[in-house]
């Protein structure tokens, strides 16, 4: 269920034979949200000739949509979509706005320009891997703490909270696919003297060396 997406979108611009291609990248989670961003861009660049776009959205089945917005068929929307899919991104919208510079670029030139603009927009965006997993509460006595910290460290897992009383309780984010393995190692490493319980599901990602958590609705 893990997937790559844009955490923070960005804009970028390239110029090809005096035509300006301005890319705008947005994280989106629905078609309605994507269309709202498209309307904003159309208002922002109201005097541009074309607003070409594509998006990939996770749903019960993955949604893919694109538009050439008046450019020759297959020269704008498809190259934008190909960039998104080539980067293995989901829940992403890229809009490329074109100001015509007076020189026709031809189909090959248009494909290259829309591709380059899309890549440039992604290059300036923050891309993350959203991981589906669980919040685990791990309770142990003080003698088992070091072993558990070692196991979690070896697995690259993040301790989000630690409570010290007559025992120690750790809150840990664990990817779904690693939960059973981690629980088994902790149980074995502490000779069954730790208590592990699942506190809920969530999405999480590492952003600038910090962990961002999205609670599961």
C-alpha positions as CSV (number, residue, x, y, z in Angstrom):
1,X,0.0,0.0,0.0
2,X,3.0,2.3,0.3
3,X,3.3,4.9,-2.4
4,X,5.3,7.9,-3.6
5,X,3.7,11.2,-3.8
6,X,4.3,15.0,-3.7
7,X,4.2,16.4,-0.2
8,X,4.8,20.0,-1.3
9,X,4.3,21.0,-4.9
10,X,6.3,23.7,-6.7
11,X,6.3,25.7,-9.9
12,X,9.0,26.0,-12.6
13,X,9.4,27.5,-16.0
14,X,11.2,26.7,-19.2
15,X,11.4,28.7,-22.5
16,X,11.5,27.0,-25.9
17,X,11.7,29.2,-29.0
18,X,10.2,32.1,-27.1
19,X,7.2,30.0,-25.8
20,X,7.0,29.9,-22.0
21,X,6.0,26.6,-20.4
22,X,5.1,27.1,-16.7
23,X,4.6,23.9,-14.7
24,X,2.6,23.8,-11.5
25,X,2.7,20.7,-9.3
26,X,0.1,19.9,-6.7
27,X,-0.6,17.0,-4.3
28,X,-4.3,15.9,-4.8
29,X,-6.5,13.2,-3.4
30,X,-9.6,13.6,-5.5
31,X,-10.7,14.7,-9.0
32,X,-12.6,17.6,-7.5
33,X,-9.5,18.9,-5.8
34,X,-7.6,18.6,-9.0
35,X,-10.2,20.6,-10.9
36,X,-10.1,23.3,-8.2
37,X,-6.4,23.7,-8.7
38,X,-6.9,23.8,-12.5
39,X,-9.4,26.7,-12.1
40,X,-7.0,28.6,-9.9
41,X,-4.2,28.2,-12.4
42,X,-6.5,29.3,-15.3
43,X,-7.4,32.5,-13.3
44,X,-3.7,33.1,-12.4
45,X,-2.5,32.8,-16.0
46,X,-5.7,34.0,-17.6
47,X,-4.1,35.3,-20.7
48,X,-2.2,32.0,-21.6
49,X,-3.1,30.1,-24.7
50,X,-3.0,26.5,-23.2
51,X,-3.4,24.9,-19.8
52,X,-2.5,21.3,-20.3
53,X,-2.6,18.8,-17.4
54,X,-2.6,15.2,-16.2
55,X,-3.1,13.5,-12.8
56,X,-2.9,10.1,-11.2
57,X,-5.1,9.6,-8.2
58,X,-5.3,6.6,-5.9
59,X,-8.8,5.2,-5.4
60,X,-10.5,1.9,-5.5
61,X,-8.9,1.8,-8.9
62,X,-6.2,4.2,-9.9
63,X,-7.6,7.2,-11.8
64,X,-5.6,8.7,-14.7
65,X,-6.8,11.8,-16.6
66,X,-5.2,14.2,-19.1
67,X,-5.9,17.1,-21.3
68,X,-4.1,18.6,-24.3
69,X,-6.2,21.8,-24.1
70,X,-6.0,22.6,-27.7
71,X,-2.5,21.4,-28.4
72,X,-2.2,18.7,-31.1
73,X,-3.4,15.4,-29.8
74,X,-0.8,13.5,-27.7
75,X,1.7,16.3,-27.5
76,X,0.9,17.7,-24.1
77,X,-1.3,15.7,-21.7
78,X,0.3,12.4,-22.4
79,X,3.9,13.6,-21.9
80,X,2.8,15.1,-18.6
81,X,1.2,11.9,-17.6
82,X,4.2,9.9,-18.7
83,X,6.4,12.0,-16.4
84,X,4.1,11.3,-13.4
85,X,4.0,7.6,-14.1
86,X,7.7,7.4,-14.9
87,X,8.4,8.9,-11.5
88,X,6.0,6.3,-10.0
89,X,4.0,9.0,-8.3
90,X,0.3,8.9,-7.2
91,X,-2.1,11.6,-5.9
92,X,-0.3,14.2,-8.1
93,X,-1.5,16.8,-10.5
94,X,0.8,18.6,-13.0
95,X,-0.5,21.6,-15.0
96,X,1.7,23.1,-17.7
97,X,0.6,26.5,-18.9
98,X,1.9,27.7,-22.3
99,X,2.4,31.2,-23.5
100,X,2.8,31.0,-27.3
101,X,6.0,32.7,-28.5
102,X,5.1,32.9,-32.2
103,X,7.2,30.0,-33.4
104,X,5.6,26.6,-34.1
105,X,7.5,23.8,-32.3
106,X,6.1,20.8,-34.1
107,X,4.8,17.7,-32.4
108,X,8.3,16.5,-31.3
109,X,9.2,19.9,-30.0
110,X,5.9,20.1,-28.0
111,X,6.4,16.7,-26.5
112,X,9.9,17.6,-25.4
113,X,8.8,20.9,-24.0
114,X,5.9,19.6,-22.0
115,X,8.0,16.7,-20.7
116,X,10.9,19.0,-19.7
117,X,8.5,21.5,-17.9
118,X,6.9,18.7,-16.0
119,X,10.2,17.2,-14.9
120,X,11.4,20.6,-13.9
121,X,8.3,21.2,-11.7
122,X,8.8,17.8,-10.0
123,X,12.5,18.6,-9.5
124,X,11.5,21.6,-7.4
125,X,8.8,19.7,-5.4
126,X,9.2,17.7,-2.2
127,X,8.6,14.0,-3.0
128,X,8.0,11.5,-0.2
129,X,7.1,7.9,0.3
130,X,3.9,7.5,2.3
131,X,4.0,4.3,4.4
132,X,0.9,2.5,5.7
133,X,1.4,1.0,9.1
134,X,0.6,0.9,12.7
135,X,1.2,2.7,16.0
136,X,2.5,0.1,18.4
137,X,2.7,0.5,22.1
138,X,5.5,-1.6,23.5
139,X,5.7,-2.0,27.3
140,X,8.8,-3.5,28.9
141,X,10.8,-3.4,32.2
142,X,14.0,-1.4,32.3
143,X,16.1,-4.5,31.7
144,X,14.5,-5.1,28.3
145,X,14.7,-1.4,27.1
146,X,18.1,-1.6,25.6
147,X,17.3,-4.8,23.6
148,X,14.1,-3.3,22.2
149,X,15.9,0.0,21.3
150,X,18.5,-2.1,19.5
151,X,15.9,-4.1,17.5
152,X,14.0,-1.0,16.5
153,X,17.2,0.8,15.5
154,X,18.3,-2.2,13.4
155,X,14.9,-2.1,11.6
156,X,15.1,1.7,11.1
157,X,11.9,2.2,13.0
158,X,10.9,5.5,14.6
159,X,10.1,5.9,18.3
160,X,7.7,8.8,18.6
161,X,7.2,8.8,22.3
162,X,8.7,7.2,25.5
163,X,6.9,7.1,28.9
164,X,8.9,6.2,32.0
165,X,7.1,4.9,35.1
166,X,7.6,1.7,37.0
167,X,8.0,0.3,33.5
168,X,8.8,1.8,30.1
169,X,6.3,2.3,27.3
170,X,7.4,3.1,23.8
171,X,5.2,4.3,20.9
172,X,6.6,3.1,17.6
173,X,5.6,3.5,14.0
174,X,5.8,0.2,12.1
175,X,5.1,-0.5,8.4
176,X,2.3,-3.0,8.0
177,X,4.5,-5.5,6.2
178,X,7.1,-5.4,9.1
179,X,4.8,-5.6,12.1
180,X,4.8,-9.4,12.6
181,X,8.6,-9.7,12.2
182,X,9.3,-6.8,14.6
183,X,6.9,-8.1,17.2
184,X,8.4,-11.6,17.0
185,X,12.0,-10.2,17.4
186,X,10.9,-8.1,20.4
187,X,9.1,-11.0,22.1
188,X,12.1,-13.3,21.5
189,X,14.7,-10.6,22.6
190,X,12.9,-9.9,25.9
191,X,12.0,-13.6,26.6
192,X,8.3,-12.8,26.3
193,X,8.4,-10.1,29.0
194,X,7.3,-7.2,26.8
195,X,3.7,-6.3,26.0
196,X,2.9,-5.2,22.4
197,X,-0.4,-3.8,21.4
198,X,-1.6,-2.0,18.3
199,X,-3.0,1.5,18.9
200,X,-4.3,2.2,15.4
201,X,-3.5,2.5,11.8
202,X,-1.9,5.5,10.1
203,X,0.2,6.8,7.2
204,X,3.6,8.2,7.9
205,X,6.6,9.6,6.0
206,X,10.1,10.9,6.7
207,X,10.4,14.6,5.6
208,X,13.6,16.6,6.2
209,X,14.7,14.0,8.8
210,X,11.4,14.3,10.7
211,X,8.4,12.0,10.8
212,X,5.0,13.2,9.6
213,X,2.0,11.2,10.6
214,X,-1.4,11.1,9.1
215,X,-4.0,9.5,11.3
216,X,-6.2,6.9,9.5
217,X,-9.8,8.1,9.1
